[in-house]
Structures are given as C-alpha cells and as structure tokens.
C-alpha cells in the first residue's frame, strides 16, 4: 500500500506492536497509528472520525484483526474465551465496516478486504471458536458486498492457510503440525504472498470482484 503512495492508518490495542509497525514502515511512506479496542463501538467510531479528519477520506479498509484463542475440544473451551475470539474476529470487523462504509458510500468509492481463513470453510478440530468466527466473517463479506454492489464499494475476503506469524504463539505445536500436514505445498504461507493478493483486492484494478473469497491455501482448499 505504501509503495502505491497510500497513507496508512493502523489500529490495534497493542501499543508496542503499533510502534514497531510504524518504525518498520515509516521509510516507505506516511504511517500513523492509534490504540483502538476494535470490539468497542465508540472507540471504532472515534478512530474513524479522526482518520477522516486527518486524511479527508477512507478508500481502503483491511480487517486483519485476529485471535486464535488457544486450542481445545469444543466442550473444553470456556465461554469467556469463545466470546472473546468471536468479539475480536467477527464483531470487530462488523464494527469497522459499520463505521467506515457510510464514508465510502458518500465518496462513491471504497475497497474492503476481510482476512478470513481456510478454517472458516473447513472447520479445524480443536479450534471451533476460531473456525466459527472466520466462517462468520466470510458470510459477512458476502452479505455486505451484495448490499454495496451498486455503490462503488467492493467487499472481498481472503481465506489463507496458516502463515507463521505471532498468532502461532497461542497455538499448540500439535495444532501447528496439523495445519502444515493439510497443505499440499508442504509449507506455510509467506506474509508477502498474502500482501500481494490483498494489495490487488484493494486497488482500482479490482473492479468486478465483490463478495468473493480468494484462497491462499497452498492447494488445501478444494472448493
């Protein structure tokens, strides 16, 4: 995005990671950050208002928030962990879309990319909370895309297989090994590979795809 002369605003609750991201990306272009609890409506709406005040418009929204919530059989997951995963992975994208979409509609232009997961299509054992949240995000994408199809705002999702990121820290090695065993290419997704797909979905060149789910699964997804 930055290499395309975009101005980037990052929202996260983790201020240390925000600072690291800003430091890493600043050499490429203009980056600003804000500490936002994305599962809180008022916080998201204020962050949206501030972004519009600072930059005049919002052309692209990428919902990349994600929480694995550990691994356990469904009946052993506690309700508070289940609810938190749903809040972060599904409610937060709903709130950001709710806040940002009116601005995009008023502009007559927008691109929204939701980061789902192949788990949302297949359901991973010992990760029912995560799988359910990503399945919900896929159908949120399709519903919102149909609502916005004639308004210049396109909504798509990507459903990656696992990429080796910080989210692995909350998973068991057994679960990580299971995910790798399901990928025919026998390797994890590289972050740059995901970024390339997301960049295209965020561009003007993506003009006739909406409500679609693009697999980044190394051959795992078969439908």
Secondary structure, DSSP 4 states (H G I P E B T S, - for coil): -GGGT--EEEEES-HHHHHHHHHHHTTTS-EEEEE--TT-HHHHHHHHHHHHHHHS---EEEE----------GGGS-HHHHHHHHIIIIIHHHHHHHHHHHHHHHHT-EEEEEE--THHHH--TT-HHHHHHHHHHHHHHHHHHHHHTTTTEEEEEEEE--B-SGGGGGS-HHHHHHHHHT-TTSSPBPHHHHHHHHHHHTSTT--S--S-EEEESTT----
